[in-house]
């Protein structure tokens, strides 16, 4: 096969790089070259990886738009109702138990299985934790077993088994159940390489331009088909007090022009996927629309701007991209955790089937007709960013990545005694979800 590919290029007057042959073999070998020869440029003496056309095996699975899906509501009632119903059904879909809504559970004698949304929780002097759970019609108290050490997050949906107190006002729980999601890994015959990075922060005095350009060179030479930039593409303006002192570029439009110039250095073979973060030129509430059309128009044709969060499909795998503002909510609920515990946070998201259960702590939501932050469909890969950590973990068949940063330690991070993990990329092979980390 390799000899035939080399001969094909030699007959057209050029040598072919080894990486090009490897990529062509992944795309179908000589048959791929013959079918696509009209799209190939044989004019130079050496055919390099950046001259292969971009892979088009890409689609948007689910995307937010403030003027479209899933629709803005007048209040949060519809959103929380949809969350409860979906996760209640998720608990019941596991088949081992049948969970009743709170409003129907009081009619049960003996051991009862009930699900509810956590409205509030407290702890007694004796160390017992008491939850107030609710469905759309009723509420009740749940007293957790002393040996239950997991974290509790307000507004999450949980299942419980136990027995009612004598007055029928509370359940003494014996077991607690999460509506965990999972995915069974299937090996695909064909795959592409996807590079995941996050938190670029162009415009900051701490932006690591040279390291970013190293990443560009890597993409152009290593057969990377897709690059995901997972939010905070620029440093923005007025995001925090006295930010102008930290800015190299103090005009946000010029920040995006600089980003567009940097992205234009990627070869046309790579498709660049952008989502916004809290530093970008979008409204602060979530979910967030894609970048405004006038900003998106600055970028070359191989760039696509999407919402935060967004579900996409690349070469048969579903990627869920979420910038990750809710990470702070999880960290504040986990005793002793630090900003370097993003792998643990992503596991907690998967356990709950939800990206951001708690309303109003560190982020504010737009009231929607359905809860857009339910992890549905279940992804093969979950990508977050936001806190400038880098981590990769696998939990219940889902690969989870926190995408590093291209910003050096800031004064605020130094004050918080946090050392970021910058300029690290994660390269994922979609055929088997194997990955490697690359330091730029």
Residue pairs with C-beta under 8 A, 6 or more apart in sequence:
1 25
1 29
1 30
2 21
2 25
4 29
4 30
5 16
5 21
5 24
5 25
5 29
5 30
5 33
6 16
6 21
8 30
8 33
8 34
9 15
9 16
9 42
9 47
12 42
13 42
13 45
14 42
14 43
14 44
14 45
14 46
14 47
15 45
15 46
15 47
16 46
16 47
17 46
17 47
17 48
17 49
19 49
19 221
19 222
19 223
20 47
20 48
20 49
20 51
20 52
20 223
22 223
23 49
23 52
23 223
24 30
24 32
24 33
24 52
26 190
26 191
26 192
26 431
27 55
27 190
28 35
28 190
33 40
36 53
39 53
40 47
40 51
40 52
40 53
41 47
41 51
44 51
48 221
49 220
49 221
49 222
49 223
49 267
49 269
50 220
50 221
50 267
50 268
50 269
50 270
51 267
51 269
52 223
52 269
53 268
53 269
54 225
54 268
54 269
54 270
54 271
54 302
55 192
55 225
55 226
55 271
55 315
57 192
57 314
57 315
57 316
58 226
58 271
58 312
58 313
58 314
58 315
59 312
59 313
60 306
60 310
60 311
60 312
60 313
61 311
61 312
61 313
61 318
61 377
62 69
62 310
62 311
62 377
63 69
63 290
63 306
63 307
63 310
63 311
64 70
64 287
64 288
64 289
64 307
64 308
64 309
64 310
64 372
65 289
65 307
66 72
66 289
66 366
70 368
70 369
70 370
70 372
71 368
71 369
71 370
72 366
72 367
72 368
72 369
73 79
73 367
73 368
73 369
74 367
75 367
76 359
76 365
76 367
78 367
78 368
78 369
78 370
79 365
79 367
79 368
79 369
79 370
79 371
80 117
80 155
80 371
81 136
82 369
82 370
82 371
82 374
83 117
83 155
83 157
83 354
83 371
83 374
84 115
84 116
84 117
84 135
84 136
84 157
86 371
86 374
86 376
87 115
87 157
87 179
87 353
87 354
87 374
88 99
88 101
88 115
88 135
88 157
90 179
90 181
90 353
91 97
91 99
91 115
91 157
91 159
91 177
91 179
92 98
92 99
97 113
97 159
97 161
97 177
98 113
99 113
99 114
99 115
99 159
99 177
100 108
100 112
100 113
100 114
100 115
101 114
101 115
101 116
101 135
101 137
101 138
102 114
102 115
102 116
102 133
102 134
102 135
102 137
102 138
102 139
102 140
103 135
103 137
103 138
105 112
105 114
105 140
105 171
106 140
106 164
106 168
108 164
110 163
111 161
111 162
111 163
111 174
112 161
112 162
112 163
112 164
112 171
113 159
113 160
113 161
114 133
114 140
114 159
114 160
114 161
114 171
115 135
115 157
115 158
115 159
115 160
116 133
116 134
116 135
116 139
116 140
116 142
116 157
116 158
116 160
117 133
117 134
117 135
117 155
117 156
117 157
118 131
118 132
118 133
118 152
118 153
118 154
118 155
118 156
118 157
118 158
119 131
119 132
119 133
119 134
119 139
119 154
119 155
120 131
120 132
120 154
121 129
121 130
121 131
121 132
121 152
121 154
122 129
122 130
123 129
123 130
124 130
127 146
128 143
128 144
128 146
129 143
129 144
129 148
129 152
130 141
130 142
130 143
130 144
130 170
131 141
131 142
131 143
131 144
131 152
131 158
132 139
132 140
132 141
132 142
133 139
133 140
133 141
133 142
133 158
133 160
134 140
140 169
140 170
140 171
141 169
141 170
141 171
142 160
142 162
142 170
142 171
142 173
143 165
143 170
143 171
143 172
143 173
144 173
144 176
145 173
145 174
145 175
145 176
148 173
148 176
150 176
151 330
151 333
151 334
151 335
151 348
152 333
153 329
153 330
153 333
153 352
153 357
153 358
154 357
154 358
154 359
155 357
155 358
155 359
156 352
156 354
156 357
156 358
157 179
157 352
157 354
157 357
158 176
158 177
158 178
158 179
159 176
159 177
159 178
159 179
160 171
160 173
160 175
160 176
160 177
161 173
161 174
161 175
161 177
162 171
162 172
162 173
162 174
162 175
163 171
163 172
163 174
164 170
164 171
164 172
165 171
165 172
178 351
178 352
178 353
179 352
179 353
180 350
180 351
180 352
180 353
180 396
181 350
181 353
181 375
181 378
181 396
181 398
182 350
182 378
182 396
182 397
182 398
183 378
183 379
183 380
183 396
183 397
183 398
184 397
185 380
185 397
185 432
185 433
187 431
187 432
188 315
188 316
188 317
188 430
188 431
188 432
189 431
190 315
190 316
190 431
191 315
191 316
191 429
191 430
191 431
191 432
192 225
192 226
192 314
192 315
192 429
192 430
193 222
193 223
193 224
193 225
193 226
193 427
193 428
193 429
193 430
194 224
194 225
194 226
194 227
194 228
194 314
194 319
194 427
194 428
194 430
195 215
195 218
195 219
195 224
195 226
195 227
195 228
195 425
195 426
195 427
195 428
195 438
196 228
196 230
196 383
196 401
196 403
196 425
196 426
196 427
196 428
197 215
197 227
197 228
197 229
197 230
197 403
197 404
197 406
197 424
197 425
197 426
198 229
198 230
198 231
198 232
198 277
198 323
198 383
198 384
198 385
198 386
198 402
198 403
198 404
198 405
199 230
199 231
199 232
199 277
199 385
199 386
199 388
199 403
199 404
199 405
199 406
199 407
200 207
200 212
200 229
200 232
200 233
200 234
200 259
200 405
200 406
200 407
201 207
201 232
201 234
201 235
201 279
201 405
201 406
201 407
202 233
202 234
202 235
202 249
202 255
202 256
202 258
202 259
202 262
203 234
203 235
203 236
203 247
203 248
203 249
203 250
203 252
203 254
203 255
203 258
204 235
204 246
204 247
204 248
204 407
204 410
205 246
205 247
205 248
206 246
206 407
206 408
206 409
206 410
207 235
207 248
207 406
207 407
208 406
208 407
208 408
208 422
208 423
209 262
211 406
211 422
211 423
211 440
212 262
212 406
212 423
212 440
213 262
213 265
214 423
214 440
215 406
215 423
215 425
215 440
216 262
216 265
216 266
218 224
218 425
218 438
218 440
219 227
219 266
219 267
219 270
220 265
220 266
220 267
220 270
222 427
224 270
224 427
225 269
225 270
225 271
225 315
226 270
226 271
226 272
226 273
226 314
227 266
227 270
227 271
227 272
227 273
228 273
228 319
228 321
228 383
228 403
229 272
229 273
229 274
229 275
230 275
230 277
230 321
230 322
230 323
230 324
230 383
230 384
230 385
230 403
231 275
231 276
231 277
231 278
231 279
231 280
231 308
231 323
231 324
231 385
231 386
232 277
232 278
232 279
232 280
232 323
232 385
232 386
232 405
233 256
233 259
233 274
233 276
233 277
233 279
233 280
233 291
234 252
234 255
234 256
234 259
234 279
234 280
234 281
235 243
235 246
235 247
235 249
235 255
235 279
235 407
236 243
236 252
236 255
236 279
236 280
236 281
237 243
237 244
237 247
237 250
237 251
237 252
239 278
239 279
240 412
244 250
246 410
246 411
249 255
249 258
252 281
253 295
256 281
256 291
256 295
256 298
257 298
259 298
260 298
260 299
260 300
263 272
263 299
263 300
263 303
264 299
264 300
266 272
266 302
268 302
270 302
271 302
271 303
271 304
272 299
272 302
272 303
272 304
273 303
273 304
273 306
273 312
273 321
274 290
274 291
274 299
274 303
274 304
274 305
274 306
275 290
275 305
275 306
275 307
275 308
275 309
275 310
275 321
275 323
276 282
276 288
276 289
276 290
276 291
276 307
276 308
276 323
277 308
277 323
277 325
277 385
277 386
278 284
278 323
278 325
278 386
280 288
280 291
281 291
281 292
281 295
282 288
282 289
282 291
282 292
282 308
283 289
284 364
285 363
285 364
285 365
285 366
286 308
286 325
286 356
286 363
286 364
286 365
286 366
287 307
287 308
287 309
287 365
287 366
287 368
287 372
287 373
288 307
288 308
288 323
289 307
290 296
290 305
290 306
290 307
291 305
295 305
296 303
296 305
299 305
306 312
306 321
308 321
308 322
308 323
309 320
309 321
309 322
309 323
309 355
309 372
309 373
310 320
310 321
311 318
311 319
311 320
311 321
311 377
311 379
312 318
312 319
312 321
313 319
314 430
315 430
315 431
316 430
317 380
317 381
317 430
317 433
318 377
318 378
318 379
318 380
318 381
319 379
319 380
319 381
319 383
320 375
320 379
320 381
320 382
320 383
321 383
322 355
322 382
322 383
322 384
323 384
323 385
323 386
324 342
324 384
324 385
324 386
324 387
324 402
325 356
325 362
325 363
325 386
326 349
326 355
326 356
326 357
326 358
326 362
326 363
327 342
327 345
327 384
327 386
327 387
328 361
328 362
328 387
329 356
329 357
329 358
329 361
329 362
329 363
330 337
330 345
330 348
330 349
331 337
331 338
331 339
331 341
331 345
332 361
332 362
334 341
334 344
334 345
334 348
337 344
337 345
338 418
339 387
339 388
339 389
339 416
339 418
340 389
340 391
340 418
340 421
341 389
342 384
342 387
342 389
342 391
342 402
343 391
343 392
343 393
343 400
343 402
345 384
346 382
346 384
346 391
346 393
346 395
346 400
346 402
347 393
347 395
347 400
349 355
349 375
349 382
350 375
350 382
350 395
350 396
350 398
350 400
353 374
353 375
353 376
354 371
354 373
354 374
354 375
355 373
355 375
356 363
356 365
356 373
359 365
365 373
375 382
378 398
379 398
380 398
380 399
380 433
381 398
381 399
381 400
381 401
381 428
381 433
382 398
382 399
382 400
382 401
383 400
383 401
383 402
383 403
384 400
384 401
384 402
384 403
385 402
385 403
385 404
385 405
387 402
388 404
388 405
388 407
388 413
388 418
388 420
388 421
388 422
389 402
389 404
389 420
389 421
390 402
390 403
390 404
390 421
390 424
390 426
390 437
391 400
391 401
391 402
392 399
392 400
392 401
392 402
392 426
392 435
392 437
393 399
393 400
394 400
399 428
399 433
399 435
401 426
401 428
401 435
403 426
404 420
404 421
404 422
404 423
404 424
404 425
404 426
405 420
405 421
405 422
405 423
406 422
406 423
407 420
407 422
408 420
408 422
409 418
409 419
409 420
413 419
413 420
423 439
423 440
424 437
424 438
424 439
424 440
425 437
425 438
425 440
426 435
426 436
426 437
426 438
427 435
427 436
427 437
427 438
428 434
428 435
429 435
